[in-house]
Amino acid sequence: QVQDEGVGLGARELETLNAGEAFAQVGRGQLQGRGGTGLGFYITRDILRIHSNCSVHISSEGHGKGATFTLDLTLEEALPSIVTTETPGEQNATPRPALHPAADGAAPPSPALSSTPSTPTKGKAHALTFPPSFRVLHVEDDATLRKTMELRIFRKFAVPFDYVENGAEALRVVLDEARLYTIIIMDNQMPVLTGEKATRTLRERGHDGVIVGMTGDPAGCDEHNEFV
């Protein structure tokens, strides 16, 4: 909880903030000619709701009596340390850009690919059974999102996977090196080559496997429409 000693809020204002729709404003936002958007608290509420039905609530005893902000979080048990079958050198490996040529003019190196252990992490989840040839390629430039997918999906369920950091690396791995993947999970907004362009190239060159698009592009924008 966080308490302040500000101007406080009336019952109708509290109802608007705690349960109102987007673009609704109260207090100073109205006095200043609606200079804001009326989205800040609404978006915060919605983000918390999406994350395991968490919530934030404002209460006040009335105007001039301050306000109390209460944040309720639903937290899962922390994941334990991950035990892998990789060698020490592999554990600390980082992907190298697939399209940067070596200094001596030799062929550019293949991207270093991370892989899952043979058993899932401890916890409530159980390992799923996959065919021997099943493997996922995760194409994502954001290190935080890569690690999130790794911990929450791939390692948790012992999904065999590799990752690369942009669409150009994905083309090299799939087309030039002919690595076989059952599913490709493709981000869109990436440096060097976007997911949309990489996907088009894969299809044009005959790749008919499953490609799952994951993007933060909002629905309705050109980038989102072209990607889907």
KAKA-V575964 format. One record per pair of residues at least 6 apart in sequence whose ideal C-beta (glycine too) atoms are under 6 Angstrom apart, sorted by the first residue. I is the first residue (numbers start at 1). J is the second residue. D is the distance in Angstrom with one decimal. If there is no record, write none. Layout:
# KAKA-V575964
i: {I & I}
j: {J & J}
d: {D & D}
This chain:
# KAKA-V575964
i: {1 & 1 & 2 & 3 & 4 & 4 & 5 & 6 & 8 & 8 & 8 & 8 & 8 & 8 & 8 & 9 & 9 & 10 & 13 & 16 & 16 & 17 & 17 & 18 & 18 & 22 & 22 & 23 & 24 & 25 & 25 & 29 & 44 & 48 & 48 & 48 & 52 & 53 & 54 & 54 & 55 & 56 & 57 & 58 & 58 & 59 & 60 & 79 & 79 & 80 & 82 & 82 & 84 & 85 & 85 & 93 & 95 & 95 & 95 & 96 & 96 & 96 & 98 & 98 & 98 & 99 & 100 & 101 & 111 & 111 & 113 & 114 & 116 & 116 & 116 & 116 & 120 & 120 & 120 & 120 & 121 & 121 & 125 & 125 & 127 & 128 & 134 & 135 & 135 & 135 & 136 & 136 & 136 & 137 & 137 & 137 & 138 & 138 & 138 & 138 & 139 & 139 & 139 & 139 & 140 & 140 & 141 & 141 & 141 & 146 & 154 & 164 & 164 & 166 & 166 & 166 & 166 & 167 & 167 & 167 & 167 & 167 & 168 & 168 & 170 & 171 & 171 & 173 & 175 & 183 & 184 & 185 & 185 & 186 & 186 & 186 & 186 & 187 & 187 & 188 & 188 & 188 & 188 & 188 & 188 & 196 & 196 & 199 & 213 & 215 & 217 & 217}
j: {68 & 70 & 69 & 68 & 66 & 67 & 66 & 66 & 60 & 62 & 63 & 64 & 65 & 66 & 67 & 60 & 67 & 63 & 26 & 24 & 26 & 41 & 58 & 57 & 58 & 39 & 42 & 38 & 38 & 34 & 38 & 36 & 56 & 54 & 55 & 56 & 74 & 74 & 73 & 74 & 72 & 71 & 70 & 67 & 69 & 68 & 67 & 121 & 151 & 122 & 121 & 155 & 117 & 117 & 118 & 112 & 111 & 112 & 165 & 109 & 111 & 112 & 111 & 169 & 172 & 168 & 108 & 108 & 164 & 169 & 162 & 163 & 154 & 155 & 160 & 161 & 127 & 156 & 157 & 158 & 155 & 156 & 156 & 157 & 158 & 157 & 182 & 160 & 181 & 182 & 159 & 161 & 183 & 162 & 181 & 184 & 149 & 161 & 163 & 185 & 164 & 170 & 186 & 187 & 146 & 187 & 165 & 166 & 190 & 163 & 161 & 170 & 173 & 190 & 191 & 192 & 193 & 190 & 193 & 194 & 195 & 198 & 192 & 193 & 198 & 198 & 201 & 179 & 205 & 210 & 211 & 212 & 214 & 195 & 199 & 211 & 213 & 195 & 214 & 194 & 195 & 196 & 215 & 217 & 227 & 226 & 227 & 211 & 227 & 227 & 223 & 224}
d: {5.9 & 5.0 & 4.6 & 4.9 & 5.2 & 5.7 & 4.5 & 5.6 & 4.8 & 5.6 & 4.7 & 5.2 & 4.4 & 5.5 & 6.0 & 4.1 & 5.6 & 5.9 & 4.1 & 5.1 & 5.4 & 5.6 & 5.4 & 5.8 & 6.0 & 5.8 & 4.8 & 4.2 & 5.1 & 5.7 & 4.2 & 4.8 & 6.0 & 4.1 & 5.6 & 5.7 & 4.1 & 6.0 & 4.9 & 5.4 & 4.9 & 5.0 & 4.8 & 5.7 & 5.7 & 4.9 & 4.2 & 5.8 & 5.9 & 5.1 & 5.6 & 6.0 & 4.4 & 5.0 & 5.8 & 4.6 & 4.6 & 5.0 & 5.3 & 5.5 & 5.8 & 5.8 & 4.6 & 3.8 & 4.3 & 5.0 & 5.9 & 4.9 & 4.9 & 4.8 & 3.8 & 5.6 & 5.3 & 5.6 & 5.6 & 5.6 & 4.5 & 5.8 & 5.9 & 4.2 & 5.3 & 5.6 & 4.7 & 5.8 & 4.0 & 5.0 & 4.8 & 4.6 & 5.4 & 6.0 & 5.9 & 4.2 & 4.9 & 5.4 & 4.3 & 4.7 & 5.9 & 5.8 & 4.2 & 4.9 & 5.6 & 4.5 & 4.8 & 5.9 & 5.0 & 4.6 & 4.9 & 5.5 & 4.4 & 5.7 & 4.7 & 5.4 & 5.9 & 4.3 & 5.5 & 4.3 & 5.7 & 5.7 & 3.4 & 5.8 & 5.6 & 2.9 & 4.4 & 4.2 & 5.2 & 5.8 & 5.9 & 5.1 & 5.8 & 4.8 & 4.7 & 5.0 & 5.9 & 4.2 & 5.9 & 5.6 & 5.5 & 5.2 & 5.7 & 5.7 & 4.0 & 5.6 & 3.9 & 5.9 & 4.6 & 5.2 & 4.5 & 5.6 & 5.5 & 5.7 & 4.6 & 3.9}
